[in-house]
Amino acid sequence: MTEDDDLVPVSVRLGEVVPPDDPEDWSQPLTWVAAAGLLAAPLVALLWFWLAPPSTATAPAPGTWLVAAVLVTGAAMAGATQQGALRSVAGTVAAALFASLGTVAAGLLTAGERQVGSASPTLAHAVAAVLAGLAGVAAASPLAALLSRHPLRLQRVLAPAAVGVAVSLLVVPLVFAR
């Protein structure tokens, strides 16, 4: 064995080249599920703010509850693609934080003119939906950890999403309470 052989991987020296797993392999279905979970709430918010923006920032609108519920469900979908309790929780929380950022950005982009003294209705509803959605994710994450080893991926999505959506729907009115 020469010094040059040390620079060649063992798998090549043995005659079998095994390509490494690509962590960003977009041909895998679970990658698309995770991406859908990350982008669902910002897309719903953007469509809502573009097609029928809220007119007031003082009371919740049906879209506020919808965006909060979609944020939790999308985070649960993304978290369910992970195996193991810690990864499942991390995936759920990270997806929720990413979706929250996108949702607030959608509210900001569609805010129109700059407001002094109060937030625009789209930004206020985006922030309210995000706060309620994050409360739901806080409730859903422990359940996602408990179900992370469940063999049916659908169960790993539905149970945390149901608990998280219920919590987020209860929190939406509290965000608007004075």
trRosetta pair geometry for C-beta under 8 A, 3 or more apart (Angstrom, degrees):
i j d omega theta_ij theta_ji phi_ij phi_ji
1 5 4.8 -107 -164 64 83 152
1 6 7.7 89 159 -51 110 77
2 5 5.1 115 56 -6 67 99
3 6 5.9 -42 -167 17 45 115
3 7 7.8 41 143 -16 63 99
4 7 5.9 -53 -165 28 46 112
4 8 7.2 38 145 -16 69 104
5 8 5.8 -59 -154 35 43 109
5 13 6.5 67 -162 -103 96 133
8 12 5.1 -106 174 80 99 125
8 13 5.5 117 112 -56 116 94
9 12 4.9 91 66 6 83 101
9 13 7.2 -153 99 -5 43 88
10 13 5.6 -57 -147 39 36 111
10 14 6.1 28 158 -14 70 109
11 14 6.0 -58 -144 41 29 106
11 16 5.6 -78 -171 87 83 74
11 17 5.9 108 130 -115 107 37
11 18 5.2 -96 -161 18 152 93
12 15 7.8 61 179 -63 31 15
12 17 5.7 34 -94 -90 73 88
19 22 8.0 -12 143 -38 112 91
21 25 7.4 -81 -180 -22 72 132
22 25 4.2 111 84 -60 106 94
24 31 7.5 104 -159 -135 44 138
25 28 5.0 69 101 -11 102 109
25 31 6.4 -157 84 -41 60 150
26 31 5.5 -137 -122 115 43 148
26 32 7.5 84 -166 -61 71 81
27 31 7.8 58 48 36 27 137
28 31 4.6 94 73 -5 92 107
28 32 7.6 -167 97 -4 54 83
29 32 5.7 -58 -159 36 43 110
29 33 6.5 44 147 -22 72 102
30 33 5.2 -46 -146 33 43 116
30 34 6.3 43 154 -18 69 101
30 81 4.5 136 -176 -143 107 112
31 34 5.8 -53 -150 38 31 110
31 35 6.3 31 151 -18 64 108
31 81 7.9 125 -73 -165 29 152
32 35 5.5 -52 -142 39 34 112
32 36 6.2 37 155 -21 65 104
33 36 5.8 -53 -148 35 29 111
33 37 6.5 31 151 -19 62 106
33 77 5.6 -135 170 168 90 104
33 78 7.4 172 126 -91 77 46
33 80 7.7 -73 142 78 133 99
33 81 5.5 159 88 -74 116 121
34 37 5.6 -55 -151 36 32 114
34 38 6.5 32 153 -20 65 105
34 77 7.2 -175 -97 124 36 86
34 78 4.5 80 -140 -130 69 79
34 81 4.7 -72 -64 20 103 161
34 91 7.4 -78 -127 -166 113 118
34 95 7.2 -126 -162 -95 78 128
35 38 5.7 -54 -148 35 33 112
35 39 6.2 4 163 1 67 115
36 39 6.3 -73 -139 50 26 94
36 40 5.9 47 163 -55 67 100
36 74 7.0 -136 126 -133 64 94
36 77 6.5 -58 89 124 96 150
37 40 6.1 -30 -134 -2 24 116
37 73 7.7 -135 -129 120 84 59
37 74 3.8 145 -160 -177 57 69
37 75 6.2 143 173 -70 110 17
37 76 7.4 -145 -138 60 127 43
37 77 3.6 -164 -84 79 119 106
37 78 3.5 -159 96 -41 144 89
37 79 7.8 -151 166 0 160 61
37 81 7.9 -151 9 -10 144 120
37 95 5.2 -10 127 -168 111 144
37 99 7.6 -85 147 -59 62 132
38 74 6.6 -170 -33 163 14 118
38 78 5.8 84 -51 -81 76 142
38 95 5.2 -111 -88 -143 72 87
38 98 5.2 -21 -150 101 100 133
38 99 5.8 -156 -162 -64 44 89
38 102 7.8 98 158 -3 76 148
39 42 5.9 -67 -157 50 54 106
39 43 5.5 49 152 -23 85 113
39 74 7.5 -152 51 -154 34 143
39 99 7.3 -148 -77 -106 15 88
39 102 6.9 -92 -125 146 55 172
40 43 6.1 -69 -152 39 24 107
40 44 6.2 20 159 -17 65 109
40 70 5.1 -139 133 171 108 105
40 71 7.6 -173 87 -86 96 35
40 73 7.1 -73 100 87 156 96
40 74 3.8 -166 40 -83 123 130
40 77 7.8 81 -11 33 142 142
40 99 7.0 -12 54 -126 72 131
41 44 5.8 -54 -141 38 31 109
41 45 6.1 30 159 -17 65 108
41 67 5.6 87 -156 -167 88 75
41 70 4.7 157 -90 106 71 99
41 71 3.8 48 -90 -82 150 73
41 74 5.5 -125 -22 20 92 146
41 99 4.3 76 44 178 124 117
41 100 7.7 0 100 -69 147 39
41 102 6.9 123 87 82 89 109
41 103 5.0 -40 134 -70 107 120
41 129 7.5 172 -167 139 115 123
41 133 6.8 51 -123 -124 153 164
42 45 5.7 -57 -144 40 30 112
42 46 6.1 32 157 -22 66 107
42 99 6.1 -144 -26 -153 90 65
42 102 3.1 -55 -75 134 143 115
42 103 5.0 -124 -89 -67 65 56
42 105 7.0 5 -135 59 121 99
42 106 5.2 161 -159 -32 76 129
43 46 5.6 -52 -143 36 30 112
43 47 6.3 30 157 -16 64 105
44 47 5.9 -56 -149 38 29 109
44 48 6.2 29 154 -19 64 109
44 63 8.0 177 149 -158 96 89
44 66 6.4 -136 163 132 135 105
44 67 5.5 180 102 -103 115 73
44 70 4.9 74 13 64 158 171
45 48 5.7 -56 -146 38 30 112
45 49 6.1 22 160 -13 67 110
45 63 7.7 113 -117 167 57 110
45 67 4.9 62 -76 -121 91 132
45 102 7.9 147 45 122 130 81
45 103 4.7 113 -8 -140 161 81
45 106 4.3 121 106 90 112 147
45 107 6.5 -57 168 -51 128 80
45 126 5.8 77 -162 -111 140 94
45 129 6.9 -177 -94 73 118 157
46 49 6.0 -58 -141 42 27 105
46 50 6.0 21 160 -16 63 114
46 106 4.2 -109 -71 -141 78 126
46 109 7.6 1 -118 69 96 127
46 110 7.1 159 -136 -34 59 133
47 50 5.8 -63 -142 41 26 107
47 51 5.8 5 169 -3 67 116
48 51 6.5 -65 -131 46 20 95
48 52 6.4 -56 -164 61 59 80
48 53 7.4 105 137 -98 67 45
48 63 4.3 126 -158 -147 147 139
48 66 7.3 153 -75 77 144 128
48 67 6.9 -94 14 -58 153 113
49 53 4.9 40 -155 -102 55 89
49 54 7.9 -43 -107 6 70 77
49 106 6.1 157 22 150 142 96
49 107 6.4 -172 -82 -104 153 51
49 110 3.8 116 142 92 128 162
49 122 4.5 70 -131 -135 121 124
49 125 8.0 173 -84 72 99 125
49 126 7.6 -4 -63 -60 136 110
50 53 7.4 72 -43 -56 10 92
50 110 6.2 -113 -68 -113 64 137
52 63 7.6 178 88 -50 101 140
53 110 6.4 -166 -99 149 125 122
53 121 6.5 113 158 91 98 118
53 122 5.5 -49 -150 -72 111 107
54 57 7.2 110 113 -80 124 53
54 61 4.7 -148 -106 -19 118 153
54 63 6.7 -138 -57 50 104 127
54 64 7.7 35 -68 -46 147 99
54 121 4.3 -143 93 158 95 122
54 122 6.5 160 38 -78 92 53
54 124 7.9 -101 83 69 138 99
54 125 5.1 119 11 -37 150 149
55 121 6.2 -172 132 -83 7 172
56 59 6.2 27 102 30 121 85
56 121 5.8 115 95 -107 7 124
57 118 6.5 161 63 162 146 114
57 119 5.9 166 -152 81 159 85
57 120 7.0 161 -65 139 133 23
57 121 4.4 -140 -62 -103 82 59
57 123 7.9 -7 -114 67 130 72
57 124 3.5 81 -149 40 111 162
57 125 7.0 -124 -123 -37 71 77
58 176 7.0 98 165 -164 39 109
59 176 5.9 92 -128 176 34 151
60 64 4.4 -119 -156 63 88 148
60 65 6.6 75 165 -41 127 87
60 125 7.6 118 -134 -125 56 90
60 128 6.7 -152 -100 140 88 148
60 172 5.0 75 -114 155 154 109
60 173 6.1 -90 -1 -86 138 58
60 175 7.6 91 -73 65 110 101
60 176 5.2 -134 -38 -17 84 148
61 64 5.1 114 53 -10 65 99
61 125 6.2 -19 28 -120 110 137
62 65 6.0 -56 -160 37 42 107
62 66 6.2 40 147 -20 71 109
63 66 5.2 -55 -142 39 38 115
63 67 6.0 37 160 -20 72 103
63 125 6.6 38 95 169 105 141
63 129 7.8 -58 131 -74 71 138
64 67 6.2 -53 -146 36 26 106
64 68 6.4 24 154 -15 61 109
64 125 4.9 -114 -87 -157 98 95
64 128 5.5 -16 -151 98 123 119
64 129 5.0 -147 -157 -70 63 94
64 132 7.6 81 160 23 92 146
64 172 5.6 128 128 -153 111 124
65 68 5.8 -57 -148 39 30 111
65 69 6.2 28 156 -17 66 109
65 129 7.8 -128 -54 -112 13 93
65 132 7.9 -63 -113 114 50 159
65 168 7.9 134 -150 125 62 94
65 169 5.8 46 -148 -120 105 81
65 172 5.4 -56 -89 -51 75 172
66 69 5.9 -59 -147 39 28 108
66 70 6.2 24 157 -16 66 109
67 70 5.7 -55 -142 40 30 109
67 71 6.3 38 155 -26 64 104
67 103 6.3 123 179 -143 123 131
67 125 7.5 101 30 148 146 94
67 126 7.3 -82 142 -119 163 53
67 129 3.8 4 93 -164 116 154
67 133 7.2 -77 127 -52 73 130
68 71 5.7 -51 -150 30 29 115
68 72 6.8 24 154 -14 62 104
68 128 7.8 -64 -63 124 119 70
68 129 4.4 -138 -57 -155 78 72
68 130 7.7 -123 -101 -44 76 16
68 132 4.0 -21 -130 94 142 116
68 133 4.3 -152 -147 -60 64 82
68 136 6.7 121 166 -4 94 138
68 165 7.9 126 119 -137 84 61
68 168 4.2 180 153 164 112 123
68 169 7.0 159 97 -71 128 50
68 171 7.5 -166 -166 71 150 101
68 172 5.7 -139 1 -75 162 109
69 72 6.0 -56 -152 37 33 107
69 73 6.2 28 154 -15 67 111
69 133 7.7 -115 -31 -100 17 91
69 136 7.8 156 -106 -94 43 177
69 165 4.6 45 -135 -136 88 101
69 168 6.0 175 -78 87 53 133
69 169 6.6 28 -73 -62 103 94
70 73 5.6 -55 -140 43 33 110
70 74 5.9 35 159 -20 67 108
71 74 6.0 -57 -146 38 24 110
71 75 6.4 23 156 -17 61 108
71 96 6.3 76 165 -137 95 78
71 99 5.1 163 -137 122 84 133
71 100 6.8 68 -151 -73 134 69
71 103 6.6 -32 -87 -45 122 152
71 129 6.7 139 -14 151 136 95
71 130 6.9 163 -110 -112 168 50
71 133 3.3 3 85 -148 139 149
71 134 7.8 -45 134 -46 137 54
71 136 7.5 120 89 60 97 126
71 137 7.5 -75 131 -45 96 114
71 168 7.4 167 64 -132 103 159
72 75 5.8 -58 -149 37 29 110
72 76 6.3 29 153 -19 65 107
72 96 7.4 21 -103 -108 45 113
72 133 5.3 -150 -45 -149 79 77
72 136 3.9 -52 -92 116 136 134
72 137 5.7 -153 -117 -62 76 72
72 140 6.0 139 -165 -20 102 150
72 161 6.1 132 128 -142 93 64
72 164 3.7 -180 -169 130 128 119
72 165 5.2 -174 81 -70 141 61
72 167 7.9 149 -109 60 154 93
72 168 5.2 -143 -34 -19 138 145
73 76 5.6 -54 -147 37 32 111
73 77 6.4 37 151 -22 64 103
73 157 7.8 50 -162 177 72 98
73 161 4.6 54 -113 -146 68 121
73 164 7.6 -179 -59 84 47 120
73 165 6.4 28 -54 -68 91 114
74 77 5.5 -49 -148 32 34 114
74 78 6.4 29 155 -15 65 104
74 95 6.4 -149 129 154 84 119
74 96 7.9 141 87 -89 89 59
74 99 5.6 125 93 -89 136 156
75 78 5.8 -54 -147 38 33 108
75 79 6.1 31 154 -17 66 109
75 92 4.9 73 158 -166 95 67
75 93 7.4 58 -167 -75 125 17
75 95 4.3 161 -124 93 65 108
75 96 3.8 16 -100 -63 144 86
75 99 6.5 -116 -61 18 90 139
75 133 7.7 133 -8 169 131 104
75 137 5.1 -16 98 -110 162 117
75 140 7.1 120 96 83 114 142
75 164 7.4 -126 68 164 115 167
76 79 5.7 -55 -142 41 30 111
76 80 6.2 35 157 -26 64 107
76 92 6.3 24 -95 -126 41 107
76 140 5.7 -85 -81 169 106 144
76 144 6.5 -152 -131 -86 75 120
76 157 5.2 112 134 -153 103 63
76 158 8.0 143 144 -44 141 12
76 160 4.5 173 -126 95 116 108
76 161 3.9 -139 51 -67 164 85
76 164 6.3 -169 -53 26 121 145
77 80 5.9 -57 -150 31 27 112
77 81 7.4 33 152 -28 58 98
77 95 7.7 -148 68 161 72 164
77 157 5.5 34 -94 -130 57 120
77 161 7.6 41 -42 -74 71 128
78 81 6.1 -49 -165 16 37 113
78 91 5.3 -153 132 162 85 97
78 92 6.6 152 81 -98 88 41
78 94 7.6 -116 127 80 135 85
78 95 3.5 140 65 -82 153 156
79 82 6.0 -57 -168 25 46 111
79 88 5.0 71 175 -173 93 66
79 89 7.0 40 -145 -88 125 15
79 90 8.0 150 -122 68 91 41
79 91 4.2 149 -111 95 55 98
79 92 3.0 8 -71 -64 142 83
79 93 7.8 75 -86 -5 121 51
79 95 6.4 -124 -42 19 77 132
79 141 7.5 -145 -123 -116 163 67
79 144 4.8 -12 136 -162 141 149
79 156 7.9 -140 108 154 84 101
79 160 7.1 -59 78 91 136 161
80 88 7.1 38 -92 -139 32 101
80 91 8.0 -136 9 104 28 135
80 144 7.1 -114 -70 -141 67 103
80 153 5.5 109 159 -169 115 84
80 156 4.0 136 -133 114 104 108
80 157 4.5 -55 -34 -68 162 79
80 160 7.7 -172 -62 37 100 129
81 91 6.6 -146 58 178 85 156
81 153 7.8 40 -90 -151 46 126
82 87 3.9 -151 171 132 127 102
82 88 4.7 -171 82 -81 110 52
82 90 7.3 -165 -166 63 176 87
82 91 4.1 178 -18 -14 138 149
82 148 7.1 -37 100 -143 84 110
83 87 6.3 20 68 70 40 139
83 88 7.5 0 -144 -55 5 95
83 148 6.7 120 -159 169 36 97
83 149 7.8 68 -160 -97 78 56
84 87 4.4 69 71 20 103 109
84 88 6.4 -170 86 -15 48 90
84 148 5.7 -32 106 149 12 139
84 149 7.8 44 -94 -68 31 82
85 88 5.8 -60 -147 35 25 112
85 89 6.5 19 160 -13 63 106
85 145 4.0 53 -159 -160 93 86
85 146 7.5 49 -118 -57 108 25
85 148 4.7 -170 -83 26 48 148
85 149 7.7 -30 -53 -28 81 92
86 89 6.0 -57 -149 38 29 107
86 90 6.1 26 155 -16 65 111
86 145 7.5 46 -61 -123 31 106
87 90 5.6 -56 -140 42 31 111
87 91 5.9 33 158 -21 66 108
87 148 7.4 126 64 -153 82 140
88 91 5.8 -54 -144 37 26 110
88 92 6.3 26 156 -19 61 107
88 144 4.7 -165 147 147 111 99
88 145 5.7 165 79 -92 117 48
88 147 7.8 -168 175 75 161 69
88 148 3.9 -136 -20 -102 152 118
88 156 7.5 -102 -137 -171 133 119
89 92 5.7 -56 -147 36 30 111
89 93 6.2 20 160 -11 66 110
89 141 4.9 70 -137 -173 86 101
89 142 7.6 30 -104 -81 117 34
89 144 5.9 148 -82 88 58 113
89 145 4.9 6 -53 -68 109 103
90 93 6.1 -59 -141 43 27 104
90 94 5.8 24 161 -16 65 114
91 94 5.9 -55 -135 41 25 108
91 95 6.1 26 163 -19 62 110
92 95 6.1 -59 -149 36 23 108
92 96 6.4 22 154 -18 61 109
92 137 6.2 170 152 -160 99 99
92 140 6.5 -147 -177 108 141 105
92 141 5.1 175 93 -105 139 81
92 144 4.9 134 -45 48 152 174
92 160 7.1 -79 -121 155 146 153
93 96 5.6 -56 -149 36 31 112
93 97 6.4 30 155 -18 66 105
93 137 6.4 128 -104 155 57 125
93 141 6.0 29 -57 -102 95 136
94 97 5.8 -54 -146 36 32 110
94 98 6.3 31 155 -17 65 106
95 98 5.8 -55 -146 38 31 110
95 99 6.1 28 156 -15 66 109
96 99 5.8 -56 -142 42 29 108
96 100 6.1 36 154 -26 64 106
96 133 6.6 -177 -154 138 103 102
96 134 6.0 127 157 -105 126 67
96 137 4.1 21 -97 -99 163 165
97 100 5.5 -50 -146 32 30 116
97 101 6.6 33 155 -19 62 102
97 134 8.0 62 -82 -108 61 109
98 101 5.8 -54 -154 33 31 111
98 102 6.5 27 151 -13 64 108
99 102 5.6 -56 -147 42 34 112
99 103 6.1 37 154 -24 68 107
99 133 7.5 -100 104 142 118 150
100 103 5.7 -54 -144 35 29 111
100 104 6.4 25 158 -13 64 105
100 130 4.3 96 -143 -148 92 112
100 133 6.7 -174 -88 83 93 125
100 134 6.3 28 -86 -62 141 108
101 104 6.1 -57 -148 39 28 106
101 105 6.3 30 152 -19 63 110
102 105 5.5 -55 -146 38 31 115
102 106 6.4 37 153 -23 65 101
103 106 5.6 -48 -150 30 33 113
103 107 6.7 32 150 -15 62 102
103 126 5.1 173 147 -161 84 95
103 129 6.3 -116 167 91 143 117
103 130 5.3 171 84 -73 131 103
103 133 7.8 99 16 25 168 155
104 107 5.5 -51 -151 37 36 113
104 108 6.3 37 150 -19 66 106
104 123 7.3 47 -157 -146 71 75
104 126 5.1 139 -106 137 44 122
104 127 6.1 57 -110 -79 100 69
104 130 5.9 -7 -54 -42 96 156
105 108 5.5 -54 -145 39 33 112
105 109 6.1 33 156 -20 67 106
106 109 5.9 -53 -142 37 29 110
106 110 6.3 5 164 2 63 113
106 122 7.8 -113 125 168 72 114
106 126 6.2 175 74 -113 85 136
107 110 6.4 -72 -143 49 25 94
107 111 6.4 53 152 -62 62 92
107 120 7.7 167 168 81 88 103
107 122 4.5 176 -150 139 72 82
107 123 4.2 127 145 -101 113 44
107 124 7.7 -171 -171 23 138 31
107 125 6.7 -176 -116 67 125 74
107 126 2.7 -112 -43 -8 142 149
107 127 6.9 -119 74 -26 168 70
108 111 5.5 -27 -152 -17 32 122
108 122 7.9 -157 -44 108 18 107
108 123 5.7 63 -79 -100 56 106
108 126 7.5 -97 -24 61 64 160
110 122 4.8 -125 94 178 99 167
111 114 7.7 54 122 -95 123 42
111 115 7.6 -105 174 -8 117 104
111 119 8.0 -86 -132 180 126 75
111 120 3.9 132 -154 48 94 155
111 122 5.2 -144 -90 61 57 115
111 123 5.1 15 -94 -35 119 108
112 120 6.3 160 45 -140 89 149
112 122 7.7 118 1 13 90 128
113 120 7.7 149 69 -93 59 126
115 118 5.5 -68 151 77 132 64
115 119 6.2 128 67 -148 140 15
115 120 5.1 175 -17 -60 130 72
118 124 7.8 -10 167 -64 88 131
119 123 4.6 -118 176 90 111 114
119 124 4.4 142 93 -62 120 88
119 127 7.2 -23 156 11 170 137
120 123 4.7 83 58 14 85 104
120 124 6.8 -156 87 -8 39 90
121 124 5.7 -57 -141 39 30 111
121 125 6.1 23 164 -14 67 109
122 125 6.1 -58 -145 41 28 105
122 126 6.2 30 155 -22 64 109
123 126 5.6 -53 -144 36 31 113
123 127 6.3 28 158 -16 65 106
124 127 6.0 -57 -148 38 28 107
124 128 6.2 27 154 -18 64 110
125 128 5.5 -52 -141 39 33 113
125 129 6.1 34 158 -19 66 106
126 129 5.9 -56 -147 37 27 109
126 130 6.3 28 154 -19 63 109
127 130 5.6 -55 -146 37 31 113
127 131 6.3 31 156 -19 66 105
128 131 5.9 -53 -146 35 30 109
128 132 6.4 23 157 -11 64 108
128 172 6.5 72 156 -146 105 71
128 175 4.4 144 -143 119 88 143
128 176 6.3 25 -131 -57 142 86
129 132 5.9 -59 -146 43 30 107
129 133 5.9 31 155 -21 66 112
129 172 7.3 11 -100 -113 53 102
130 133 5.6 -56 -141 40 28 113
130 134 6.2 28 159 -19 64 105
131 134 6.0 -53 -145 36 27 109
131 135 6.6 31 152 -19 61 104
131 171 7.0 -138 121 143 83 124
131 175 5.2 133 82 -109 131 133
132 135 5.6 -52 -152 33 34 113
132 136 6.6 35 149 -18 64 104
132 168 4.4 95 150 -162 90 77
132 169 7.5 89 174 -61 129 19
132 171 4.1 167 -128 91 81 107
132 172 4.5 14 -97 -72 159 66
132 174 8.0 137 -96 52 96 92
132 175 5.8 -92 -53 -23 96 136
133 136 5.5 -54 -152 36 35 113
133 137 6.4 35 150 -20 67 103
133 168 5.3 33 -94 -127 40 136
134 137 5.4 -48 -144 36 37 113
134 138 6.5 45 152 -25 64 99
135 138 5.6 -48 -152 29 33 115
135 139 6.9 27 150 -12 62 103
135 167 5.7 -140 126 141 91 110
135 168 6.0 147 72 -95 91 62
135 171 4.4 115 67 -67 153 168
136 139 5.7 -58 -154 39 36 107
136 140 6.0 28 151 -17 70 112
136 163 7.8 153 -164 115 79 61
136 164 3.6 87 164 -180 93 76
136 165 6.1 59 -153 -70 142 22
136 166 7.6 141 -126 55 103 45
136 167 4.4 160 -105 76 65 100
136 168 3.2 -32 -45 -45 132 101
136 169 8.0 67 -83 -6 127 59
136 171 7.1 -136 -44 19 81 131
137 140 5.4 -57 -135 42 35 109
137 141 6.0 50 162 -40 68 99
137 164 5.7 44 -77 -141 36 130
138 141 6.3 -37 -142 13 24 115
138 167 7.7 -118 64 128 82 156
139 142 7.6 -61 -174 28 33 98
139 143 7.6 16 145 -1 62 114
139 163 5.4 -139 133 140 108 101
139 164 5.5 166 75 -98 95 59
139 166 8.0 -96 109 70 152 87
139 167 4.2 132 16 -23 155 162
140 143 5.7 -70 -161 46 45 110
140 144 5.9 50 146 -29 78 106
140 160 3.9 88 -169 180 95 90
140 161 6.6 49 -131 -75 139 27
140 163 5.4 154 -94 81 70 99
140 164 3.2 -19 -48 -58 125 118
140 167 7.6 -143 -36 29 82 129
141 144 5.4 -51 -145 32 34 115
141 145 6.6 36 156 -21 65 99
141 160 7.3 81 -63 -150 20 127
142 145 5.6 -50 -153 31 36 113
142 146 6.6 35 150 -18 66 103
143 146 5.6 -51 -148 36 38 112
143 147 6.2 16 159 -3 69 111
143 159 5.7 -136 160 127 128 102
143 160 4.4 172 91 -93 110 80
143 163 5.5 111 -2 33 159 152
144 147 6.2 -68 -141 50 27 97
144 148 6.4 57 153 -65 63 88
144 156 7.0 70 -141 -175 70 82
144 160 4.4 29 -63 -85 83 157
145 148 5.7 -24 -152 -21 31 119
147 150 4.6 -21 -171 -9 79 126
147 155 6.3 -140 -167 126 131 92
147 156 4.8 176 129 -114 113 69
147 159 5.9 138 -50 60 160 135
147 160 6.8 -140 37 -35 133 103
148 156 6.8 82 -106 -135 33 123
150 153 7.9 157 96 -81 93 27
150 155 5.1 -97 139 89 148 121
150 156 5.2 -180 60 -64 116 92
152 155 4.3 72 88 5 107 108
152 156 7.1 177 99 -11 58 85
153 156 5.2 -55 -153 36 42 116
153 157 6.6 36 150 -17 70 102
154 157 5.8 -58 -153 36 35 107
154 158 6.0 25 158 -17 71 113
155 158 6.0 -55 -129 40 31 105
155 159 6.1 22 178 -12 67 111
156 159 7.4 -44 -127 35 16 101
156 160 7.3 2 172 5 48 114
157 160 7.0 -84 -162 48 23 95
157 161 5.7 13 161 -16 67 125
158 161 5.7 -65 -140 43 24 110
158 162 6.0 26 164 -24 66 108
159 162 5.9 -52 -143 31 26 110
159 163 6.6 19 160 -11 61 106
160 163 5.9 -59 -148 41 33 107
160 164 5.8 28 158 -16 68 115
161 164 5.8 -61 -141 44 27 109
161 165 5.9 28 161 -21 67 109
162 165 6.0 -52 -140 36 24 108
162 166 6.4 27 157 -20 60 107
163 166 5.9 -57 -152 34 29 112
163 167 6.6 24 154 -14 64 107
164 167 5.8 -56 -148 38 32 108
164 168 6.1 29 156 -18 67 108
165 168 5.7 -56 -143 39 31 110
165 169 6.2 32 157 -21 65 106
166 169 6.0 -56 -148 35 27 110
166 170 6.7 23 154 -15 61 107
167 170 5.8 -61 -154 38 33 109
167 171 6.2 27 153 -20 68 111
168 171 5.6 -58 -143 37 34 110
168 172 6.7 52 156 -41 65 92
169 172 6.1 -30 -150 5 33 115
170 173 7.6 -62 -177 32 36 96
170 174 7.3 26 140 -11 65 117
171 174 5.2 -65 -156 42 49 117
171 175 6.3 55 150 -32 79 98
172 175 6.0 -53 -156 23 31 112
172 176 7.2 12 156 -3 62 106
173 176 6.0 -66 -154 45 39 102
173 177 6.4 56 148 -43 70 98
174 177 5.4 -37 -147 10 38 121
